[in-house]
């Protein structure tokens, strides 16, 4: 990551159209939990969102001031900016079912 926040993912069609899903993942350095969260998020997006997403990974070791905007209190934290409403999921996203429910991609089953 070279100490910078970065964006990745794809838009839903042409490069000028906005992605339907805008996700922001807050991490702290290259820890095993941070790397797992990045990997799990890529897998989940690839399997469930096709080409309709954008991911921004923010390393709070390099950009601690960015935590305030989304009120980040734990890491890793995934913030779904779009579609509204904003949703947050804390953890390494290894529980796919829980992550899909948290993103509202799948209904909660009791």
C-alpha positions in Angstrom: 0.0 0.0 0.0 3.0 2.3 0.3 1.4 4.3 3.1 -1.4 5.7 1.0 -5.1 5.3 0.9 -6.0 3.6 -2.3 -9.1 2.8 -4.4 -9.7 -0.3 -6.4 -12.6 -2.2 -7.9 -14.7 -1.5 -11.0 -17.5 0.7 -12.1 -20.8 -0.9 -13.3 -20.3 -0.1 -16.9 -18.3 2.7 -18.6 -15.5 4.3 -16.7 -17.6 7.5 -16.2 -20.5 5.8 -14.4 -20.5 5.5 -10.7 -20.4 2.1 -9.0 -23.6 1.0 -7.2 -21.6 -0.1 -4.1 -19.0 2.2 -2.6 -17.0 0.4 0.2 -14.3 1.8 2.5 -12.1 -0.5 4.5 -10.2 0.9 7.4 -7.1 -1.0 8.5 -4.0 -0.4 10.6 -0.8 -1.5 8.7 -0.1 -4.9 7.2 -1.2 -7.0 10.1 -2.6 -10.5 9.5 -6.1 -9.3 10.4 -5.8 -6.3 8.0 -4.6 -8.5 5.2 -7.3 -11.1 5.9 -10.0 -8.3 5.7 -8.7 -7.1 2.4 -8.6 -10.6 0.9 -12.0 -11.5 2.3 -13.6 -8.3 1.0 -12.2 -8.9 -2.5 -13.5 -12.4 -2.5 -17.0 -11.4 -1.3 -17.2 -8.5 -3.8 -16.1 -10.7 -6.7 -18.6 -13.4 -5.8 -21.6 -11.2 -5.0 -21.2 -7.7 -6.5 -19.8 -8.5 -10.0 -18.4 -5.3 -11.5 -20.7 -2.9 -9.5 -18.4 -1.9 -6.7 -15.5 0.4 -5.6 -13.2 -0.3 -2.7 -11.2 2.3 -0.9 -8.6 0.9 1.7 -7.5 3.4 4.3 -4.5 2.6 6.4 -5.0 4.5 9.7 -1.3 4.2 10.6 -0.6 6.6 7.7 -3.9 8.6 7.7 -5.2 8.6 11.3 -7.2 11.8 10.7 -9.5 9.9 8.2 -11.0 7.8 11.1 -12.9 10.8 12.4 -15.2 11.2 9.3 -16.7 7.7 9.6 -16.3 7.6 13.4 -14.1 4.5 13.4 -13.5 3.1 16.8 -12.2 -0.4 15.9 -10.2 -1.9 13.1 -10.5 -3.4 10.6 -13.9 -1.8 9.9 -15.8 -1.9 6.6 -18.0 1.0 5.8 -20.7 0.7 3.1 -21.1 4.3 1.9 -23.4 3.4 -1.0 -26.1 2.3 -1.3 -27.6 4.2 1.6 -28.0 3.8 4.5 -24.4 3.7 5.7 -23.5 0.3 7.3 -20.5 -0.7 9.3 -19.0 -4.1 9.9 -16.1 -4.7 12.3 -13.7 -7.6 11.9 -11.7 -9.4 9.3 -14.9 -10.3 7.3 -14.0 -14.1 7.5 -17.6 -15.0 8.3 -19.1 -14.6 4.8 -22.7 -15.1 5.9 -22.4 -12.4 8.6 -20.7 -10.0 6.2 -23.4 -10.5 3.5 -26.2 -9.9 6.1 -24.3 -6.8 7.4 -24.0 -5.4 3.9 -27.7 -6.3 3.4 -26.9 -8.5 0.5 -28.6 -11.4 2.2 -31.6 -11.5 4.6 -31.0 -12.3 8.2 -32.0 -15.9 9.1 -33.0 -16.7 12.7 
